[in-house]
Amino acid sequence: MVDIKEQVLTKELKKKIYEGFSHHAIEMTGHDEKFDSVAFVAMEGETFAGAVVVERFWHALHVKYVYVSDHYRNQGLG
């Protein structure tokens, strides 16, 4: 039986997870590519309402951060 527990994300654990993803990506796609992060920004006129920061790698889109300014929260923007 596999046990699941909360653990601090150490450098060693992060490396193990990344190497696992990388190995799987190469098996599935034949390559291991990663692109710089990109932000999609929500604006109301000149007012910053929020943003989502994404990273594209291994033929997938990874959402890194979602932020909505206080004034725009609870309105379905996020």
C-alpha positions in Angstrom: 0.0 0.0 0.0 1.3 3.5 -0.9 1.2 6.1 1.9 0.7 9.8 1.1 2.2 12.4 3.4 2.9 16.1 3.4 6.5 17.0 2.9 8.6 20.1 2.6 9.6 20.6 -1.1 13.3 20.4 -0.7 15.8 20.9 -3.6 16.4 17.1 -3.7 12.7 16.3 -3.9 12.1 19.0 -6.5 15.0 17.5 -8.6 13.6 14.0 -8.3 10.1 15.2 -9.4 11.5 17.2 -12.3 13.7 14.4 -13.5 10.7 12.0 -13.4 8.6 14.5 -15.5 11.5 14.9 -17.9 12.0 11.2 -18.4 8.3 10.7 -19.0 8.2 13.6 -21.5 11.1 12.2 -23.5 9.4 8.7 -23.6 6.1 10.2 -24.7 7.2 13.0 -27.1 10.8 12.2 -28.0 12.1 15.5 -26.6 12.3 17.6 -23.4 11.6 21.2 -24.1 10.7 24.1 -21.7 9.7 27.6 -22.6 9.9 30.9 -20.6 6.9 31.8 -18.4 4.3 34.1 -20.0 1.7 36.3 -18.2 -1.9 36.9 -19.4 -3.0 40.1 -17.8 -6.6 41.2 -17.1 -7.1 45.0 -17.5 -10.1 47.2 -17.1 -9.0 50.2 -19.1 -5.8 51.3 -17.5 -6.5 49.4 -14.2 -4.7 46.1 -13.5 -7.4 43.5 -12.5 -5.2 40.4 -12.3 -3.1 38.0 -14.2 -2.3 34.3 -14.7 1.3 33.2 -15.2 1.8 30.1 -17.2 4.7 28.0 -18.4 4.6 25.7 -21.4 6.6 22.5 -21.4 6.2 18.9 -22.3 3.3 19.7 -24.6 1.3 21.0 -21.6 0.4 24.3 -20.1 1.3 24.6 -16.4 -0.4 27.4 -14.4 2.1 28.8 -12.0 0.2 31.7 -10.5 -3.2 33.3 -10.6 -3.7 36.7 -9.0 -6.9 38.8 -8.9 -6.8 42.3 -7.4 -8.9 42.8 -4.3 -11.5 45.0 -6.1 -12.1 42.2 -8.8 -12.3 39.2 -6.5 -15.5 37.1 -6.2 -16.7 38.2 -9.6 -15.6 35.1 -11.6 -12.5 36.7 -13.1 -10.1 34.1 -11.6 
